Amino acid sequence: MDLKIKQRIALSTYFFLSGICFATWASRIPTIKTFYNFNEAELGNLLFIMPISSLIGLPFSGWLVSKFNSRNPLIISFIFYCFSLLLIGYSSSVFVLSSALFLFSFSMRIINIAINTQSIALQNEFQKKIIGSFHGLWSLGGLIGVAFSTLLVKLEITMKIHLLIIAIISLIIAVISYRFLVKSDKPTSGNKLIIGKPDTFILLLGIMVFLAAVCEGGMFDWSGVYFKEVIKEDIFTLGYFIFMVFMAFSRFVSDKIIDVIGMKKAYVISALFISTGISLVIVLPYFWPALLGFSLVGIGVAAIIPMTYALAGKSKKYSAGLIVSIITTYGIVGMLIGPPLVGYLAHLFNLKIAFVLFLISGLLLIPISQLFFKTQKEVMK
């Protein structure tokens, strides 16, 4: 087997495991809300710990990108990722839970930078679009994670046992796969951000990732709560599950579709799917319309972040690792600020009105993406 095939399998494994671990945490948020008797605003406060942790990790992650190959930060951060997931399950106080979430988010930031840096390096080796398939595997991991969570919730298996199983299995597989990761992707130039006028290329990419992440993060953290408290569904993971099914499927086929219609149109179509799906969920908060709405949102969200990371690799000014580090910050902040903001809005009004945030974010993708292609014609050649 060719080396690059082994590297692709190993990296695919990390995307897959990362998706499982994140979905495991996200699917248990309603359990945590009930266990600690949080209201929506208190849950929002808890979730707000995660973007703070991500921002604190910004200078550290930038230093890692410029100093090391991405495989070493990846395995180290993944070890802490699994440990923090385990700690979430065994937390006995809000302080311990908060500390675990801080470490979970910090580790996730490093993982996201490392795996996306590796994906850009491998795409250059294959000389064809493969980033979408990696993100598809992340979504597939999330799908399997939430399916497993749904089963354990139905069987009334405790959260402690659930998170223990996922953390141990994920860590073992990650350690086994480590030696096949890309070893020589340390950039030799473009590692320093030029201070001064904001770089339009990076700014617009970052805003697009931010808007997509607000929607994606909202589905991760609030779809279960929405199904439990608005739809009144006992198996509250169903909304999250159907969202992940359609996002995973769409990511596996997105590379081929984008080759046909082009990225410029793909952003617009994705935004329309998101806004239509969210509108349906808000206007018709019943079981079947909500399932259809979450399905449309899954299709819409699927291609945006993989497309944007692929565009990041086209920069002639900065290294892929540095740009990934910067726009990942936008993405993580969007994914982790969006959910607590929904909590605050739900506490002030209700959860249906709070979901308007995702509708607005989806619609804003249209003018921002079109502005990017209008102003960055040289890069796109």
C-alpha positions in Angstrom: 0.0 0.0 0.0 1.3 3.5 -0.9 2.5 5.7 1.9 0.0 8.4 1.1 -2.9 5.9 1.2 -1.7 4.8 4.7 -1.5 8.5 5.7 -5.0 9.2 4.4 -6.4 6.2 6.4 -4.6 7.3 9.6 -5.8 10.9 9.2 -9.3 9.7 8.4 -9.2 7.8 11.7 -8.5 10.9 13.7 -11.3 12.9 12.0 -13.6 10.0 12.7 -12.6 9.6 16.4 -12.8 13.4 16.9 -16.3 13.4 15.6 -17.3 10.6 17.9 -15.9 12.2 21.0 -17.5 15.6 20.3 -20.9 14.0 19.5 -20.7 12.0 22.7 -20.3 15.2 24.7 -22.9 17.2 22.7 -25.5 14.4 22.9 -25.2 14.3 26.7 -25.8 18.1 27.2 -29.5 17.5 28.1 -28.3 14.9 30.7 -26.0 17.4 32.2 -28.7 20.1 32.2 -31.0 17.9 34.1 -28.4 16.5 36.5 -27.3 20.0 37.6 -30.8 21.5 37.2 -29.5 24.3 35.0 -31.9 26.7 33.3 -31.1 27.9 29.8 -29.1 30.9 30.9 -27.0 28.7 33.4 -26.4 26.2 30.6 -25.3 29.1 28.4 -22.8 30.2 31.1 -21.4 26.7 31.2 -21.0 26.5 27.4 -19.4 30.0 27.4 -16.4 28.4 29.1 -15.4 26.7 25.9 -14.9 29.7 23.6 -12.9 31.4 26.4 -10.6 28.3 26.5 -10.3 28.3 22.7 -9.2 32.0 22.7 -6.7 31.3 25.4 -5.3 28.6 23.2 -4.8 30.9 20.2 -1.2 32.0 20.8 -0.2 28.5 22.0 -1.7 26.9 18.8 0.0 29.4 16.6 3.4 28.6 18.2 2.8 24.9 17.7 2.0 25.4 14.0 5.3 27.3 13.4 7.6 25.1 15.4 6.5 21.5 14.9 5.1 19.0 12.4 1.4 18.7 13.1 1.4 15.0 14.1 3.0 15.5 17.5 0.7 18.2 18.7 -2.2 16.1 17.4 -1.5 13.0 19.5 -0.7 14.9 22.6 -3.8 17.0 22.3 -5.9 13.9 21.6 -4.7 12.3 24.8 -5.9 15.3 26.8 -9.1 15.4 24.7 -10.0 11.8 25.8 -9.0 12.5 29.4 -11.2 15.6 29.6 -14.2 13.7 28.1 -13.8 11.1 30.8 -13.6 13.9 33.4 -16.8 15.4 32.1 -18.5 12.1 32.8 -17.1 11.7 36.3 -17.4 15.4 37.4 -19.2 15.7 40.7 -19.4 19.5 40.9 -19.9 22.5 38.6 -16.2 23.5 39.2 -14.9 20.1 38.1 -17.3 20.1 35.1 -16.2 23.6 34.1 -12.5 22.6 34.3 -13.1 19.5 32.2 -14.9 21.6 29.6 -12.0 24.1 29.6 -9.5 21.3 28.8 -11.9 19.7 26.3 -12.2 22.9 24.3 -8.5 23.7 24.6 -7.5 20.2 23.3 -10.1 20.4 20.5 -8.6 23.6 19.2 -5.2 22.0 18.8 -6.7 18.9 17.2 -8.7 21.0 14.7 -5.6 22.9 13.6 -3.5 19.7 13.3 -5.9 17.5 11.4 -6.8 20.3 9.0 -3.2 21.2 8.4 -2.6 17.5 7.6 -5.6 17.4 5.3 -4.3 20.3 3.2 -0.9 18.6 2.9 -2.4 15.3 1.8 -4.8 17.0 -0.7 -1.7 18.5 -2.3 -0.2 15.0 -2.5 -3.3 13.5 -4.1 -3.8 16.6 -6.4 -7.6 16.4 -6.1 -10.2 17.5 -3.7 -10.3 15.2 -0.7 -10.9 17.6 2.3 -14.6 17.2 2.1 -14.3 13.4 2.6 -12.2 14.0 5.8 -14.9 16.3 7.2 -17.5 13.7 6.1 -15.7 11.1 8.3 -15.8 13.6 11.2 -19.6 13.9 10.6 -19.9 10.1 10.3 -18.1 9.8 13.6 -20.5 12.2 15.0 -23.4 10.3 13.6 -22.2 7.0 15.1 -21.5 8.8 18.4 -25.0 10.2 18.6 -26.5 6.8 17.5 -24.5 5.1 20.3 -25.6 7.8 22.7 -29.3 7.3 21.7 -29.0 3.6 22.3 -27.4 4.1 25.8 -30.0 6.7 26.7 -32.8 4.3 25.8 -31.1 1.5 27.8 -30.6 4.0 30.7 -26.8 3.5 30.8 -25.2 6.2 33.0 -23.2 9.0 31.5 -20.1 7.9 33.4 -20.0 4.5 31.7 -20.9 6.0 28.4 -18.0 8.5 28.4 -15.6 6.0 29.8 -16.2 3.6 26.9 -15.7 6.2 24.3 -12.6 7.8 25.9 -10.7 4.5 26.3 -11.6 3.1 22.8 -10.8 6.4 21.1 -7.4 6.8 22.8 -6.3 3.2 22.0 -7.1 3.6 18.3 -5.5 7.1 18.1 -2.3 5.8 19.5 -2.2 2.9 17.0 -2.9 5.2 14.1 -0.3 7.8 15.1 2.7 6.3 13.4 1.1 6.6 9.9 0.3 10.3 10.1 2.1 12.8 7.8 5.5 13.4 9.3 6.9 16.3 7.3 4.4 19.1 7.1 6.3 21.8 9.1 6.1 25.0 6.9 9.4 26.7 6.0 7.8 30.1 5.3 4.7 32.1 5.8 4.6 31.4 9.5 4.4 35.0 10.8 1.3 37.1 10.5 2.1 40.5 9.2 0.6 43.1 11.6 -1.1 46.1 10.1 -4.1 46.3 7.8 -6.4 43.3 8.2 -5.8 40.7 5.5 -9.1 40.6 3.5 -8.5 37.0 2.4 -8.2 35.7 5.9 -10.9 38.0 7.3 -13.6 36.9 4.8 -12.7 33.2 5.1 -12.8 33.6 8.9 -16.3 35.2 8.8 -17.6 32.4 6.6 -16.3 29.8 9.0 -17.7 31.7 11.9 -21.2 31.9 10.4 -21.2 28.2 9.5 -19.9 27.3 12.9 -22.6 29.2 14.7 -25.2 27.1 12.8 -23.3 23.8 13.2 -22.5 24.4 16.9 -26.1 25.3 17.6 -27.3 22.0 16.1 -24.7 20.1 18.2 -25.6 21.7 21.5 -29.3 22.6 21.2 -30.9 20.1 18.9 -31.3 17.6 21.7 -32.7 20.3 24.1 -35.1 21.5 21.3 -36.4 18.0 20.7 -36.9 17.4 24.4 -38.4 20.7 25.4 -40.1 22.1 22.3 -41.0 19.0 20.3 -41.6 17.0 23.5 -39.8 13.9 22.2 -38.5 11.5 24.9 -35.7 10.2 22.7 -34.3 13.6 22.5 -31.2 12.7 20.4 -33.3 12.0 17.2 -33.0 15.6 16.0 -29.3 15.6 16.4 -29.1 12.2 14.8 -31.0 13.2 11.6 -28.9 16.4 11.3 -25.7 14.3 11.5 -27.0 11.8 9.0 -27.6 14.4 6.3 -24.5 16.4 7.1 -22.3 13.2 6.9 -23.9 12.1 3.6 -23.5 15.6 2.1 -19.9 15.9 3.0 -19.0 12.6 1.3 -20.5 13.8 -2.0 -19.7 17.5 -1.7 -16.3 17.4 -3.4 -17.9 16.0 -6.6 -20.8 18.4 -6.5 -18.5 21.4 -6.1 -16.5 20.3 -9.1 -19.7 20.6 -11.2 -21.3 23.8 -9.8 -18.3 25.6 -8.4 -17.7 27.0 -5.0 -19.3 30.3 -5.6 -22.7 28.8 -6.2 -22.2 26.1 -3.6 -22.0 28.7 -0.8 -25.3 30.3 -1.9 -27.1 26.9 -2.2 -25.8 25.9 1.2 -27.0 29.1 2.8 -30.5 28.6 1.3 -30.7 25.1 2.7 -29.7 26.3 6.2 -32.2 29.2 6.2 -35.1 27.0 4.8 -34.4 24.3 7.3 -34.3 26.6 10.3 -37.4 28.4 9.2 -39.3 25.1 9.0 -38.1 24.1 12.5 -39.3 27.5 14.0 -42.6 27.8 12.1 -43.7 24.2 12.5 -42.3 22.8 15.8 -43.7 19.3 15.4 -41.9 16.0 15.0 -41.9 15.4 11.2 -41.4 19.0 10.1 -38.6 19.4 12.7 -36.9 16.2 11.3 -37.1 17.6 7.8 -35.8 21.0 8.9 -32.8 19.5 10.7 -32.1 17.4 7.6 -32.0 20.5 5.4 -29.7 22.3 7.9 -27.4 19.3 7.9 -27.2 19.4 4.0 -26.6 23.2 4.1 -23.9 23.2 6.7 -22.0 20.2 5.3 -19.8 21.8 2.6 -19.1 25.2 4.0 -16.3 24.5 6.4 -14.5 22.0 4.1 -14.7 24.4 1.2 -13.3 27.2 3.3 -10.4 25.2 4.5 -9.7 24.2 0.9 -9.7 27.9 -0.1 -7.3 28.6 2.8 -4.7 26.3 1.2 -4.6 28.6 -1.9 -2.9 31.5 -0.1 0.4 32.6 -1.6 1.2 34.9 1.4 0.9 32.6 4.4 1.4 28.9 5.2 -1.6 26.6 5.3 -0.9 25.9 8.9 -1.0 29.6 9.9 -4.2 30.3 8.0 -5.9 27.2 9.4 -4.9 28.3 12.9 -6.5 31.7 12.4 -9.7 30.7 10.6 -10.1 27.8 13.0 -10.2 30.4 15.8 -13.2 32.0 14.0 -14.8 28.6 13.6 -14.3 27.5 17.2 -15.5 30.9 18.5 -18.6 30.7 16.3 -19.3 27.1 17.3 -18.9 27.8 21.0 -20.2 31.4 21.3 -23.4 30.6 19.3 -24.7 28.0 21.7 -24.4 30.1 24.9 -26.0 33.0 23.1 -28.9 30.8 22.2 -29.2 29.9 25.9 -29.4 33.6 26.8 -32.0 34.3 24.1 -34.0 31.3 25.1 -34.0 32.4 28.7 -35.2 35.9 27.7 -37.8 34.8 25.2 -38.0 31.1 24.2 -36.0 28.5 22.3 -37.9 28.9 19.1 -37.1 32.6 18.9 -33.5 31.9 19.9 -33.2 29.7 16.8 -33.6 32.9 14.6 -29.9 33.4 15.3 -29.1 30.4 13.1 -31.4 31.7 10.4 -29.6 35.1 10.3 -26.2 33.4 10.3 -27.2 31.2 7.4 -28.5 34.1 5.3 -25.4 36.2 6.0 -23.3 33.6 4.3 -24.6 34.7 0.9 -23.3 38.3 0.8 -20.0 37.4 2.6 -19.2 34.5 0.2 -20.0 36.5 -2.9 -17.8 39.4 -1.6 -14.9 37.0 -1.1 -15.1 35.7 -4.7 -15.4 39.3 -6.0 -12.4 40.6 -4.1 -10.1 37.6 -4.3 -10.1 36.9 -8.1 -6.3 36.7 -8.2 -6.1 34.0 -5.6 -8.8 31.9 -7.3 -6.9 31.7 -10.6 
